[in-house]
Amino acid sequence: MKAIVQERFGPPDILQMVDADRPEVAADQVLVRVHAAALNPYDWHMMRGDPYVARLMGGVGLTRPKSLVAGIDAAGRVEAVGADVRGLQPGDEVLGFCPGSFAEFARTTADLLVPKPATLTFEQAAAVPMGAVTALRGIRTVGQAQAGQRVLVNGAAGGVGTFAVQIAAALGAEVTGVCSARNVELVRSLGAAHVVDYAREDFADGGVHYDVILDNVGNRPLSRLRRALTPTGTLVANGGGSPGHVFGAIGAMLRLVAVNVFVRQQLRMILPAAPAGPTHEDLLAVTALIEAGKLTPVVDRTYSLTDAADGVRHVEQSHARGKAVVTVP
């Protein structure tokens, strides 16, 4: 099969297309014929081994990548199932977390897959797993947003933000989205009652207080974010940071945990929704919202498998509007 591999940590140029062996499935595994794979900030973090402390924590590998084939999100058709797998069979259209998804075939487990909604293309479906599940956890699970509350999404036009705005609106919250001027109409169309152009206004000036803030960007000091919260409001920090940091977002999150002990406000963090936690239930929850017409993936642009490095570079430079997706012929 064709696959995009990386044999060392580094910039997008290290990603190369090669001929690789098709994965073999164990009794509890599923082989997916990938039709599309989303590009995530997660991918460039894995590609660069960044932040460096993550290498010591064992998540990405110490001196070389733990996984040679890049990618995590996928949509496609089931090619084969292991002897112990129930509920899936060859030909089923699915989406979910498939490590090594920048390839023609990827191997995963049944609990990381759900049926693809019939209304979605494979490209749209591939955009769902990490972005939508992270947004769901940030808004509903961790943020516990309720109907009638004021919810602010910083980075509202990004891969997680476009899902978060829609999920908060579906819960009945009054949503404010923060984005650039070119994305104002997009964010408004997703259900935001108010949109802040970050180049012209400061949402953290204390003029409006929010019950829940989901911060996908990490470009405001914690003190400023707290100023924008109600006295008992909840801040949910979701990563942020750029390449070349020793601690990256992990350092900021540790500071947030430390401050949380001493304040009435709830300061919470959420790591990107890699395969962990109640993933199957979360995937079912977001696909239910899609089937109910309350959630629609926003696909910014698509790249061929051979151009996957260009796609990762685009996402790494924070240019994505919604999700970028790799198509696999």
Backbone bond lengths (Angstrom), bond angles and torsions (degrees), N, CA, C in turn:
res aa  C-N    CA-C-N  psi(-1)  N-CA   C-N-CA  omega(-1)  CA-C   N-CA-C  phi
1 M - - - 1.463 - - 1.520 109.25 -
2 K 1.340 116.54 160.35 1.445 122.54 173.25 1.532 108.59 -85.63
3 A 1.325 116.41 138.51 1.452 120.20 -179.18 1.523 109.71 -150.38
4 I 1.344 116.14 150.33 1.462 122.74 174.73 1.525 107.63 -96.63
5 V 1.326 116.31 118.44 1.463 120.16 -175.21 1.523 110.97 -121.39
6 Q 1.341 114.79 159.51 1.456 121.72 171.98 1.526 107.48 -135.94
7 E 1.301 116.30 127.34 1.460 120.93 -178.15 1.516 112.44 -100.77
8 R 1.348 117.01 -4.66 1.460 121.40 176.97 1.519 108.31 -152.90
9 F 1.334 116.38 168.29 1.452 120.59 175.22 1.523 109.72 -79.45
10 G 1.336 115.83 147.33 1.452 118.49 178.27 1.514 112.35 164.75
11 P 1.333 117.78 -166.96 1.467 123.11 -179.02 1.525 111.01 -75.40
12 P 1.325 117.93 175.60 1.464 120.96 -176.77 1.525 114.53 -55.60
13 D 1.336 117.65 -25.88 1.468 120.19 -178.09 1.529 112.91 -62.70
14 I 1.331 118.03 -17.39 1.471 119.23 -179.25 1.526 111.34 -75.68
15 L 1.337 117.64 -15.61 1.465 120.55 -179.74 1.521 109.65 -73.11
16 Q 1.307 116.04 127.52 1.459 121.57 -177.12 1.523 110.68 -131.84
17 M 1.338 115.77 143.00 1.462 118.98 173.50 1.521 109.67 -86.54
18 V 1.332 115.91 131.33 1.460 120.71 -179.39 1.523 109.13 -136.98
19 D 1.327 114.60 167.91 1.464 120.61 168.55 1.522 107.34 -89.58
20 A 1.329 116.49 120.94 1.465 121.63 -176.84 1.526 109.68 -125.53
21 D 1.326 115.78 161.92 1.457 120.62 177.55 1.526 110.11 -71.54
22 R 1.312 115.88 140.69 1.459 119.64 175.45 1.538 108.44 -67.97
23 P 1.343 118.03 135.74 1.470 119.69 -178.83 1.527 112.21 -62.46
24 E 1.328 115.89 143.81 1.466 121.98 173.13 1.523 108.20 -92.49
25 V 1.329 117.47 143.29 1.458 119.85 -178.83 1.521 111.26 -101.29
26 A 1.334 115.38 136.20 1.456 121.30 172.86 1.518 109.22 -81.84
27 A 1.319 116.95 -179.29 1.462 121.21 -174.15 1.523 113.13 -61.31
28 D 1.353 116.60 -30.65 1.471 119.57 -176.96 1.524 112.85 -103.46
29 Q 1.329 117.44 16.68 1.457 120.17 -173.89 1.531 112.41 -114.58
30 V 1.354 113.01 165.33 1.464 121.76 -179.87 1.518 108.29 -129.06
31 L 1.321 116.82 136.88 1.457 122.05 174.22 1.517 108.32 -101.72
32 V 1.336 116.13 124.31 1.460 121.78 -177.85 1.520 109.61 -109.52
33 R 1.326 116.22 131.05 1.461 121.16 169.70 1.522 106.18 -82.42
34 V 1.324 115.76 107.11 1.463 121.58 -173.19 1.527 110.30 -75.29
35 H 1.328 115.69 129.84 1.465 121.18 173.47 1.529 111.58 -106.32
36 A 1.326 116.51 -25.47 1.465 120.70 177.75 1.518 108.71 -158.02
37 A 1.329 115.83 149.60 1.468 122.19 179.74 1.519 108.85 -139.40
38 A 1.321 116.58 132.73 1.463 119.74 -179.21 1.522 111.19 -79.11
39 L 1.330 114.90 154.84 1.467 122.38 173.69 1.523 107.74 -103.51
40 N 1.330 116.05 131.40 1.459 121.81 -176.39 1.522 110.71 -130.82
41 P 1.355 117.52 156.02 1.473 119.20 168.53 1.525 111.70 -52.93
42 Y 1.315 116.40 -32.49 1.468 121.77 175.64 1.527 110.86 -51.52
43 D 1.340 116.22 -38.40 1.463 119.91 -176.15 1.521 111.92 -66.78
44 W 1.356 117.51 -42.44 1.460 116.86 -179.99 1.523 111.60 -74.04
45 H 1.340 117.36 -28.79 1.463 118.71 173.83 1.534 110.23 -62.61
46 M 1.328 116.70 -44.29 1.464 120.61 178.07 1.526 110.75 -65.78
47 M 1.331 116.47 -39.91 1.462 122.06 -178.04 1.526 111.41 -62.44
48 R 1.338 116.23 -42.28 1.466 120.93 -177.11 1.528 113.36 -91.00
49 G 1.342 117.38 -11.34 1.455 119.61 -173.03 1.516 109.76 64.24
50 D 1.326 116.23 44.97 1.458 123.52 -169.67 1.526 109.59 -124.48
51 P 1.357 120.32 134.99 1.463 126.44 1.72 1.527 111.38 -73.43
52 Y 1.320 115.43 159.24 1.452 120.70 -172.66 1.525 112.77 -61.31
53 V 1.336 116.75 -30.69 1.463 119.07 -179.99 1.520 111.29 -63.68
54 A 1.352 117.76 -25.77 1.458 120.67 179.35 1.527 111.22 -63.59
55 R 1.324 116.73 -28.18 1.472 119.55 177.84 1.520 110.03 -66.16
56 L 1.332 116.44 -39.01 1.459 120.66 179.77 1.520 111.50 -70.98
57 M 1.322 116.06 -26.49 1.465 120.79 -179.60 1.528 111.91 -81.30
58 G 1.337 117.27 -6.94 1.455 120.71 175.20 1.507 115.77 87.07
59 G 1.345 117.85 5.69 1.453 119.36 -175.40 1.508 114.89 -78.64
60 V 1.348 117.45 -30.91 1.464 119.14 -172.91 1.531 113.39 -121.32
61 G 1.321 117.20 -8.72 1.455 121.17 -173.18 1.519 109.49 108.46
62 L 1.304 118.05 150.92 1.462 121.27 -174.51 1.524 112.39 -86.99
63 T 1.328 117.05 -58.17 1.462 120.34 -177.52 1.524 112.83 -110.82
64 R 1.309 117.36 -14.07 1.459 122.74 176.72 1.518 108.96 -149.84
65 P 1.327 117.85 159.14 1.468 120.24 -175.12 1.524 113.12 -59.49
66 K 1.333 114.61 139.90 1.455 120.40 177.12 1.522 110.79 -66.81
67 S 1.341 115.21 -38.75 1.458 121.26 178.55 1.525 108.80 -112.95
68 L 1.331 117.25 123.19 1.460 120.42 -178.12 1.517 112.33 -76.27
69 V 1.339 117.81 -30.18 1.455 120.98 179.54 1.522 108.38 -95.07
70 A 1.340 116.30 127.79 1.455 121.71 -175.01 1.526 111.72 -79.74
71 G 1.338 115.07 168.37 1.455 121.64 174.61 1.513 113.32 99.82
72 I 1.347 116.11 153.05 1.465 121.10 179.76 1.532 112.38 -139.35
73 D 1.332 118.45 -38.02 1.473 122.13 -179.75 1.523 110.19 -88.87
74 A 1.333 116.59 144.45 1.466 118.28 178.11 1.516 111.25 -155.20
75 A 1.318 114.05 157.27 1.459 122.41 167.73 1.517 106.97 -138.59
76 G 1.321 116.35 140.81 1.456 119.27 -178.05 1.511 111.00 178.64
77 R 1.327 115.79 -155.48 1.462 121.82 179.96 1.527 109.92 -118.15
78 V 1.313 115.13 143.35 1.462 119.85 176.42 1.525 108.94 -65.63
79 E 1.326 115.39 125.99 1.458 121.17 178.87 1.523 111.32 -94.95
80 A 1.323 116.57 -40.91 1.466 121.14 -178.50 1.523 108.60 -157.51
81 V 1.341 116.23 154.20 1.465 121.36 178.03 1.516 109.09 -130.02
82 G 1.351 115.49 149.50 1.450 120.78 176.31 1.516 111.48 -73.61
83 A 1.321 115.76 166.89 1.466 121.59 -174.38 1.520 113.25 -61.75
84 D 1.329 117.97 -27.90 1.467 120.86 -176.34 1.527 113.71 -95.02
85 V 1.311 117.68 0.05 1.468 120.90 -176.61 1.524 110.12 -82.11
86 R 1.337 115.21 132.14 1.463 121.16 178.11 1.526 108.48 -121.81
87 G 1.311 116.48 150.00 1.449 121.34 174.33 1.513 115.28 88.19
88 L 1.313 118.14 -5.83 1.460 122.10 176.57 1.514 108.95 -130.64
89 Q 1.324 115.92 146.81 1.461 120.41 177.65 1.516 109.25 -146.84
90 P 1.333 117.38 157.90 1.458 120.52 -179.75 1.528 111.84 -52.42
91 G 1.339 114.74 136.27 1.451 121.21 -179.40 1.507 113.94 100.22
92 D 1.338 118.18 -18.91 1.461 120.61 179.24 1.530 110.44 -64.15
93 E 1.326 116.22 136.70 1.463 121.05 176.09 1.529 108.70 -88.17
94 V 1.329 117.01 127.09 1.459 121.57 -172.57 1.527 110.84 -137.45
95 L 1.343 114.46 164.67 1.458 121.94 167.73 1.520 107.34 -138.57
96 G 1.330 115.38 157.37 1.457 118.14 178.59 1.510 112.59 159.63
97 F 1.328 114.33 -163.30 1.454 121.84 -178.91 1.525 109.41 -91.98
98 C 1.333 115.70 117.58 1.464 121.72 -179.25 1.526 108.41 -131.84
99 P 1.321 119.19 91.68 1.467 120.26 178.78 1.529 110.85 -53.51
100 G 1.335 115.57 132.90 1.456 119.88 -176.66 1.515 112.22 83.67
101 S 1.350 117.15 33.24 1.465 120.72 -173.43 1.522 114.37 -78.82
102 F 1.352 118.69 -9.22 1.462 120.20 175.45 1.529 108.50 -82.02
103 A 1.314 115.15 62.35 1.468 122.02 -175.97 1.517 108.19 -162.58
104 E 1.318 115.55 168.53 1.463 119.30 179.76 1.528 111.84 -71.69
105 F 1.332 116.74 -27.54 1.465 121.25 177.71 1.524 109.16 -136.25
106 A 1.326 116.08 144.57 1.461 120.94 177.64 1.524 109.21 -140.08
107 R 1.313 114.82 148.76 1.469 121.37 -176.33 1.521 109.95 -108.97
108 T 1.340 116.48 137.99 1.456 120.73 179.01 1.516 108.82 -152.90
109 T 1.338 116.59 -168.08 1.463 120.91 176.96 1.518 109.22 -116.02
110 A 1.314 116.24 157.96 1.460 121.12 -173.08 1.522 112.70 -62.35
111 D 1.339 117.92 -30.51 1.459 120.44 -178.12 1.523 112.79 -71.99
112 L 1.330 117.95 -9.55 1.465 121.69 178.53 1.524 112.12 -102.14
113 L 1.331 116.52 10.88 1.461 121.85 -179.80 1.521 110.67 -126.35
114 V 1.323 115.38 148.58 1.480 121.66 171.75 1.521 107.74 -139.05
115 P 1.335 117.26 161.39 1.469 119.46 178.39 1.532 111.16 -61.85
116 K 1.310 116.48 140.65 1.463 121.74 176.44 1.527 109.12 -75.56
117 P 1.344 117.82 127.13 1.466 119.14 174.33 1.523 110.48 -57.07
118 A 1.315 116.00 136.05 1.469 120.83 -175.95 1.517 112.40 -63.99
119 T 1.340 116.74 -22.45 1.466 119.86 -177.37 1.523 112.73 -77.91
120 L 1.323 117.80 -11.30 1.463 120.89 -176.02 1.517 111.68 -99.34
121 T 1.318 115.79 144.00 1.461 120.42 167.09 1.530 107.79 -74.20
122 F 1.311 117.53 168.21 1.466 119.91 176.76 1.525 110.54 -63.95
123 E 1.332 117.19 -35.37 1.465 120.16 178.97 1.524 110.65 -64.32
124 Q 1.322 117.24 -44.70 1.464 120.58 177.25 1.528 111.03 -64.26
125 A 1.312 116.10 -41.76 1.465 120.12 -178.16 1.524 111.67 -64.39
126 A 1.323 117.28 -37.89 1.461 120.52 179.50 1.524 111.51 -64.46
127 A 1.332 116.39 -26.31 1.465 120.89 -179.29 1.520 112.78 -73.06
128 V 1.319 118.10 -11.75 1.459 121.72 -169.98 1.531 115.60 -79.63
129 P 1.345 121.38 -50.55 1.463 119.92 -162.01 1.524 116.29 -52.14
130 M 1.314 118.99 -69.13 1.453 119.51 -174.25 1.525 112.00 -68.85
131 G 1.318 117.93 -44.90 1.462 121.16 -177.17 1.512 112.46 -63.30
132 A 1.330 117.29 -50.18 1.460 120.26 -175.98 1.520 112.38 -72.15
133 V 1.327 117.31 -39.29 1.471 119.62 179.70 1.530 110.72 -68.15
134 T 1.331 117.90 -40.03 1.462 120.13 176.01 1.522 110.17 -61.45
135 A 1.327 117.31 -43.88 1.465 121.54 178.85 1.526 111.08 -62.92
136 L 1.325 117.24 -43.19 1.458 121.07 179.23 1.527 110.74 -60.79
137 R 1.320 116.03 -45.45 1.460 119.44 -179.95 1.525 111.06 -66.05
138 G 1.335 116.48 -39.00 1.454 119.72 -178.77 1.514 113.17 -67.98
139 I 1.326 116.60 -43.24 1.463 121.05 -176.21 1.527 112.15 -83.66
140 R 1.322 117.52 -49.13 1.461 120.74 -172.28 1.524 113.70 -93.40
141 T 1.334 116.90 -50.86 1.458 119.80 -172.42 1.518 112.26 -74.94
142 V 1.334 116.95 -51.75 1.461 121.35 -177.48 1.529 111.12 -88.08
143 G 1.325 116.94 -47.65 1.460 120.80 -179.18 1.516 114.17 -72.77
144 Q 1.338 116.48 -25.65 1.462 123.27 179.91 1.535 111.66 50.75
145 A 1.322 115.39 44.11 1.467 120.96 179.48 1.519 110.43 -63.25
146 Q 1.338 115.15 140.68 1.458 121.86 -177.90 1.525 109.92 -122.07
147 A 1.322 115.06 160.73 1.463 121.11 176.00 1.525 109.83 -58.02
148 G 1.334 115.82 136.19 1.452 121.18 178.42 1.514 115.01 88.17
149 Q 1.335 117.48 -13.05 1.465 119.80 178.70 1.526 110.79 -78.63
150 R 1.337 114.34 157.54 1.460 119.84 172.83 1.514 108.96 -89.90
151 V 1.334 115.90 122.47 1.465 122.24 -179.33 1.520 108.69 -121.28
152 L 1.323 116.81 130.19 1.467 121.43 176.48 1.520 109.52 -113.58
153 V 1.327 115.97 133.91 1.461 122.57 176.88 1.517 107.98 -114.99
154 N 1.329 117.30 110.85 1.459 121.98 175.82 1.523 108.19 -87.56
155 G 1.334 116.62 125.99 1.461 120.58 -171.25 1.519 109.75 84.89
156 A 1.330 115.81 44.24 1.463 121.16 -171.35 1.519 113.96 -71.48
157 A 1.332 118.23 -17.50 1.463 120.69 -177.77 1.525 112.86 -97.92
158 G 1.327 117.25 1.77 1.453 120.89 -178.02 1.512 113.47 -85.10
159 G 1.325 115.23 -173.29 1.457 120.79 -176.36 1.513 113.71 -61.33
160 V 1.337 117.49 -43.41 1.459 121.38 176.25 1.525 110.28 -81.53
161 G 1.327 116.72 -41.07 1.455 121.32 -175.04 1.512 114.45 -59.65
162 T 1.326 117.81 -41.37 1.469 119.82 -179.22 1.529 111.21 -63.24
163 F 1.328 117.00 -34.02 1.466 120.00 174.84 1.525 110.76 -74.36
164 A 1.335 117.08 -40.44 1.461 120.99 -176.10 1.526 112.05 -63.07
165 V 1.328 116.87 -41.70 1.471 120.30 178.17 1.524 109.83 -58.77
166 Q 1.325 116.63 -45.75 1.462 120.13 -178.06 1.529 112.46 -67.52
167 I 1.330 116.26 -39.58 1.468 119.58 -179.46 1.522 110.53 -67.12
168 A 1.333 117.04 -43.25 1.464 120.33 178.57 1.531 110.52 -62.66
169 A 1.322 116.80 -41.63 1.465 120.65 178.52 1.529 110.69 -64.70
170 A 1.337 116.94 -38.99 1.466 120.73 178.95 1.526 111.65 -64.62
171 L 1.334 117.04 -28.51 1.463 121.43 177.31 1.523 112.20 -79.54
172 G 1.329 117.10 -6.24 1.454 120.97 178.75 1.511 114.67 91.53
173 A 1.333 117.57 14.51 1.461 121.21 179.45 1.528 110.42 -80.39
174 E 1.331 115.53 157.91 1.464 121.82 171.97 1.528 106.61 -89.95
175 V 1.319 117.17 108.25 1.458 121.99 -167.37 1.523 111.63 -99.44
176 T 1.326 115.49 133.84 1.459 122.57 169.91 1.523 107.78 -114.81
177 G 1.304 117.03 127.60 1.463 121.65 178.22 1.506 110.83 -109.00
178 V 1.330 117.05 137.36 1.460 122.74 177.33 1.521 108.14 -109.23
179 C 1.347 116.30 126.08 1.457 120.41 -175.87 1.523 109.15 -159.64
180 S 1.338 116.44 -177.39 1.466 120.93 175.58 1.520 109.84 -82.59
181 A 1.325 116.11 166.54 1.460 121.36 -176.61 1.527 112.01 -58.80
182 R 1.336 117.29 -37.70 1.463 119.54 -176.50 1.527 113.15 -68.04
183 N 1.337 116.86 -15.70 1.466 120.29 -176.38 1.523 113.79 -107.80
184 V 1.332 116.96 5.49 1.465 120.16 -175.94 1.527 111.67 -57.99
185 E 1.324 117.08 -48.85 1.459 119.71 -177.22 1.526 111.70 -66.88
186 L 1.330 116.97 -36.32 1.465 120.21 176.71 1.520 109.91 -59.45
187 V 1.326 117.23 -51.56 1.463 121.42 -176.80 1.520 110.82 -63.13
188 R 1.327 116.94 -38.57 1.457 120.10 177.28 1.535 110.55 -63.46
189 S 1.332 116.67 -39.57 1.463 120.45 -178.89 1.526 112.50 -67.17
190 L 1.338 117.05 -20.26 1.463 121.40 -179.58 1.524 112.40 -83.64
191 G 1.341 116.82 -7.06 1.454 119.57 176.48 1.510 115.45 120.42
192 A 1.334 117.83 4.06 1.458 119.99 178.01 1.523 110.38 -71.98
193 A 1.326 116.17 128.65 1.461 120.63 177.16 1.524 111.05 -75.79
194 H 1.323 116.17 -28.77 1.460 122.46 -179.98 1.521 108.68 -136.05
195 V 1.316 117.03 143.44 1.463 121.66 177.92 1.518 109.00 -129.66
196 V 1.339 115.69 130.59 1.457 122.35 179.85 1.521 109.42 -109.54
197 D 1.323 116.05 122.63 1.463 121.92 172.52 1.531 106.77 -81.91
198 Y 1.321 116.96 110.31 1.465 119.99 -171.97 1.527 112.99 -63.68
199 A 1.329 117.79 -20.25 1.462 120.31 179.45 1.524 112.01 -77.42
200 R 1.336 116.75 -17.33 1.466 120.65 -175.98 1.530 113.16 -114.62
201 E 1.318 116.91 -24.57 1.457 120.53 -177.00 1.527 110.01 -132.99
202 D 1.330 115.42 153.98 1.462 122.16 176.32 1.518 108.23 -111.38
203 F 1.332 117.26 107.04 1.462 119.90 -178.42 1.525 111.94 -66.33
204 A 1.333 116.87 -17.32 1.468 121.21 -177.07 1.528 112.18 -100.21
205 D 1.343 117.22 26.36 1.470 119.38 -179.58 1.528 112.71 -83.93
206 G 1.323 116.03 -0.51 1.452 119.96 178.24 1.510 114.17 85.94
207 G 1.323 118.77 1.17 1.454 121.82 -179.40 1.518 113.12 -70.93
208 V 1.340 116.55 -34.01 1.460 122.60 177.68 1.527 107.25 -128.07
209 H 1.340 115.84 140.42 1.458 120.25 179.98 1.527 109.40 -114.16
210 Y 1.309 115.52 138.02 1.456 121.97 -174.08 1.521 111.09 -114.05
211 D 1.337 114.71 146.02 1.461 120.29 177.21 1.527 111.16 -75.50
212 V 1.337 116.28 -34.47 1.467 121.93 179.65 1.526 108.71 -138.63
213 I 1.319 116.44 132.12 1.464 122.13 171.68 1.520 108.00 -121.71
214 L 1.323 116.37 124.00 1.466 121.39 170.90 1.519 106.94 -103.61
215 D 1.336 115.80 112.96 1.461 120.93 -176.51 1.520 109.19 -102.96
216 N 1.338 115.75 105.37 1.467 121.60 179.72 1.520 113.00 -93.54
217 V 1.335 117.06 -0.98 1.460 120.11 -169.50 1.524 112.76 -110.91
218 G 1.322 116.88 -42.98 1.462 120.34 -179.82 1.515 113.01 73.04
219 N 1.339 117.21 32.56 1.466 120.49 -177.34 1.524 112.88 -108.41
220 R 1.330 117.47 12.21 1.452 122.00 178.35 1.524 109.13 -125.22
221 P 1.332 118.59 139.27 1.465 120.57 175.00 1.524 110.55 -60.70
222 L 1.303 116.29 150.97 1.454 121.00 -179.52 1.527 111.27 -56.94
223 S 1.326 117.03 -38.51 1.463 120.29 -179.00 1.523 111.51 -61.45
224 R 1.331 117.06 -37.05 1.469 121.21 179.24 1.534 110.55 -71.16
225 L 1.321 116.68 -40.34 1.464 119.58 178.90 1.519 110.72 -63.99
226 R 1.321 116.62 -41.19 1.468 120.26 178.59 1.523 110.92 -63.63
227 R 1.314 116.94 -32.62 1.459 121.04 179.08 1.521 111.59 -63.70
228 A 1.335 116.43 -27.41 1.465 120.89 -179.40 1.525 112.75 -87.19
229 L 1.327 117.85 -5.27 1.462 121.97 179.69 1.520 111.43 -90.46
230 T 1.326 116.27 155.29 1.454 120.50 166.85 1.534 107.95 -67.67
231 P 1.344 118.69 166.07 1.470 120.47 -178.58 1.525 114.16 -56.99
232 T 1.325 117.48 -27.71 1.467 120.24 178.45 1.529 111.27 -119.21
233 G 1.333 116.99 22.66 1.454 121.72 -177.71 1.523 112.65 -72.32
234 T 1.337 115.06 171.21 1.468 121.83 -177.18 1.522 110.50 -119.80
235 L 1.318 115.56 127.12 1.462 122.16 172.31 1.519 108.23 -103.23
236 V 1.323 116.71 127.11 1.462 121.92 176.24 1.519 107.58 -114.76
237 A 1.321 116.91 113.28 1.462 122.56 -179.31 1.521 109.32 -93.85
238 N 1.321 115.69 127.26 1.459 121.85 -179.41 1.520 109.76 -121.66
239 G 1.311 116.54 85.46 1.464 120.77 173.17 1.504 114.35 62.80
240 G 1.330 115.60 -132.48 1.460 121.87 -171.25 1.517 109.67 98.96
241 G 1.307 116.84 174.62 1.464 121.02 179.80 1.511 111.83 104.41
242 S 1.329 115.42 161.64 1.457 121.52 -179.24 1.518 109.40 -126.76
243 P 1.332 118.21 170.46 1.459 120.85 -173.75 1.524 113.57 -61.74
244 G 1.341 114.53 154.46 1.454 120.65 171.73 1.509 115.38 92.38
245 H 1.331 118.46 17.49 1.441 121.02 -179.62 1.527 111.33 -102.74
246 V 1.323 115.25 147.35 1.465 120.09 177.84 1.524 109.83 -72.97
247 F 1.335 116.34 -48.36 1.461 120.71 -178.13 1.525 112.75 -106.19
248 G 1.344 117.85 -28.39 1.453 120.97 179.29 1.513 112.35 56.93
249 A 1.334 115.65 -140.81 1.457 120.62 -178.27 1.517 112.10 -66.19
250 I 1.327 117.15 -21.30 1.465 119.86 -179.12 1.522 110.70 -61.90
251 G 1.333 117.12 -40.69 1.456 120.47 178.47 1.509 112.09 -62.06
252 A 1.345 116.26 -44.47 1.464 120.67 179.02 1.520 111.17 -63.42
253 M 1.305 116.81 -37.80 1.456 120.55 -179.56 1.523 111.81 -69.22
254 L 1.328 116.66 -36.57 1.465 119.79 176.99 1.531 110.52 -64.68
255 R 1.334 116.92 -38.71 1.463 119.92 176.53 1.524 110.55 -64.07
256 L 1.326 116.22 -39.37 1.451 120.64 179.55 1.535 110.47 -62.16
257 V 1.305 117.26 -43.78 1.467 121.49 179.07 1.526 110.54 -62.16
258 A 1.327 116.79 -39.99 1.459 120.77 -179.56 1.526 111.45 -65.55
259 V 1.322 117.64 -44.22 1.465 121.39 -179.03 1.527 110.74 -68.40
260 N 1.323 117.32 -32.90 1.459 121.65 -176.75 1.529 112.49 -55.73
261 V 1.318 116.75 -30.41 1.465 121.35 -178.25 1.528 111.54 -62.69
262 F 1.331 116.75 -27.94 1.464 120.36 -169.35 1.529 114.19 -107.06
263 V 1.326 119.66 2.83 1.464 120.76 -175.16 1.526 111.08 -125.86
264 R 1.333 116.03 159.95 1.461 121.55 177.86 1.517 111.93 -77.25
265 Q 1.314 116.48 -31.62 1.459 119.99 178.49 1.530 110.03 -65.17
266 Q 1.321 115.52 153.85 1.461 121.11 179.25 1.521 109.18 -95.85
267 L 1.318 116.55 113.77 1.463 121.78 -179.40 1.517 107.88 -107.46
268 R 1.302 115.96 109.99 1.460 121.42 -172.93 1.522 110.33 -122.23
269 M 1.304 116.39 160.43 1.459 120.56 176.02 1.517 109.28 -129.86
270 I 1.295 114.60 154.99 1.453 120.36 175.28 1.515 107.88 -139.07
271 L 1.304 116.34 127.69 1.453 120.53 176.55 1.521 108.79 -83.75
272 P 1.345 118.61 154.02 1.467 120.17 177.68 1.519 111.08 -51.28
273 A 1.314 116.61 143.19 1.460 122.10 -170.55 1.519 112.29 -77.12
274 A 1.320 115.60 65.64 1.453 119.60 168.40 1.529 107.12 -69.43
275 P 1.332 119.12 170.85 1.465 120.13 -175.99 1.526 112.29 -61.51
276 A 1.312 117.81 90.23 1.456 123.55 178.27 1.511 107.82 -157.26
277 G 1.319 116.50 157.19 1.450 120.17 179.13 1.522 110.98 73.66
278 P 1.338 116.62 -165.22 1.471 121.02 -177.89 1.520 111.55 -76.62
279 T 1.327 115.72 63.69 1.464 120.40 -170.45 1.518 113.22 -63.05
280 H 1.328 117.44 -43.32 1.463 119.84 -176.71 1.518 110.70 -62.34
281 E 1.332 117.10 -43.19 1.463 120.70 178.97 1.523 111.33 -64.02
282 D 1.341 116.60 -39.56 1.465 120.06 178.84 1.524 111.04 -66.32
283 L 1.321 117.31 -42.09 1.463 120.19 177.80 1.526 111.03 -62.26
284 L 1.327 116.85 -40.69 1.467 120.06 177.45 1.528 110.82 -64.79
285 A 1.343 116.61 -36.99 1.471 120.27 -179.65 1.525 110.88 -65.12
286 V 1.336 117.94 -43.01 1.468 118.97 -178.09 1.528 111.03 -73.69
287 T 1.330 118.11 -34.51 1.468 118.11 177.71 1.534 110.45 -70.56
288 A 1.348 117.21 -28.98 1.469 119.66 175.10 1.529 110.30 -65.76
289 L 1.326 116.86 -39.96 1.467 120.18 176.38 1.525 111.21 -63.99
290 I 1.335 116.29 -38.63 1.465 120.53 177.99 1.523 110.20 -63.43
291 E 1.329 116.21 -46.19 1.464 120.15 -178.45 1.521 111.83 -67.51
292 A 1.332 116.78 -24.73 1.469 120.60 177.56 1.521 112.06 -84.77
293 G 1.330 117.29 -1.10 1.458 121.28 179.05 1.515 114.07 79.18
294 K 1.343 117.55 16.41 1.462 121.31 -177.46 1.529 113.18 -101.42
295 L 1.321 116.65 -5.59 1.465 120.56 -176.62 1.518 109.09 -144.97
296 T 1.329 115.79 127.31 1.465 121.27 -179.96 1.521 109.67 -133.00
297 P 1.321 119.01 125.00 1.466 120.11 177.17 1.520 111.22 -64.36
298 V 1.314 116.02 141.41 1.463 122.17 175.32 1.528 107.48 -105.80
299 V 1.314 117.51 111.20 1.458 122.34 179.94 1.520 108.96 -99.49
300 D 1.318 116.19 115.34 1.460 123.37 -177.32 1.519 111.16 -71.58
301 R 1.317 115.50 -53.43 1.466 120.94 -178.73 1.517 109.15 -161.71
302 T 1.323 115.40 163.38 1.463 120.73 178.97 1.524 109.98 -121.41
303 Y 1.328 114.70 152.67 1.462 122.94 178.03 1.524 108.30 -129.16
304 S 1.319 115.79 147.69 1.457 119.14 172.29 1.526 108.55 -73.46
305 L 1.324 116.63 162.92 1.466 120.48 179.39 1.529 110.73 -58.25
306 T 1.314 117.46 -37.90 1.467 120.42 -179.54 1.529 112.23 -66.04
307 D 1.328 116.88 -22.05 1.468 121.42 -179.02 1.522 112.48 -103.40
308 A 1.331 117.15 20.11 1.463 120.88 -177.31 1.524 112.03 -57.28
309 A 1.331 117.98 -36.51 1.464 120.86 179.71 1.522 111.00 -61.65
310 D 1.332 117.05 -38.76 1.464 120.08 177.18 1.519 110.72 -64.33
311 G 1.324 116.76 -37.40 1.455 120.55 178.36 1.514 112.37 -65.69
312 V 1.326 116.73 -43.28 1.471 120.57 177.63 1.524 109.80 -62.33
313 R 1.320 116.60 -41.12 1.473 120.74 178.95 1.530 110.41 -61.49
314 H 1.323 116.38 -41.43 1.467 121.53 179.20 1.532 110.87 -60.68
315 V 1.325 116.49 -44.64 1.461 120.64 -179.11 1.531 110.59 -70.76
316 E 1.329 116.37 -38.96 1.466 120.53 -179.36 1.526 111.34 -62.51
317 Q 1.310 117.06 -32.23 1.464 121.65 -179.91 1.526 112.72 -85.46
318 S 1.355 115.84 8.45 1.469 122.73 175.79 1.524 112.71 60.59
319 H 1.323 116.40 36.56 1.462 119.59 179.29 1.530 113.04 -96.43
320 A 1.334 116.99 -7.77 1.463 119.28 -172.82 1.517 111.68 -66.21
321 R 1.310 114.32 140.55 1.472 123.26 174.30 1.514 105.20 -116.65
322 G 1.319 116.56 101.78 1.452 118.42 -166.90 1.518 108.56 77.95
323 K 1.310 116.79 -137.63 1.464 121.39 -176.68 1.528 111.64 -111.72
324 A 1.324 114.61 147.89 1.458 121.69 169.21 1.522 107.59 -105.03
325 V 1.325 116.15 144.34 1.462 120.98 -171.12 1.524 110.37 -134.77
326 V 1.333 114.95 141.89 1.457 122.20 173.56 1.529 108.28 -97.51
327 T 1.325 117.27 128.77 1.455 120.52 176.16 1.527 109.19 -97.33
328 V 1.332 115.29 139.53 1.462 120.68 -176.79 1.522 107.62 -117.91
329 P 1.308 118.75 116.39 1.477 121.07 -176.61 1.527 112.59 -66.19
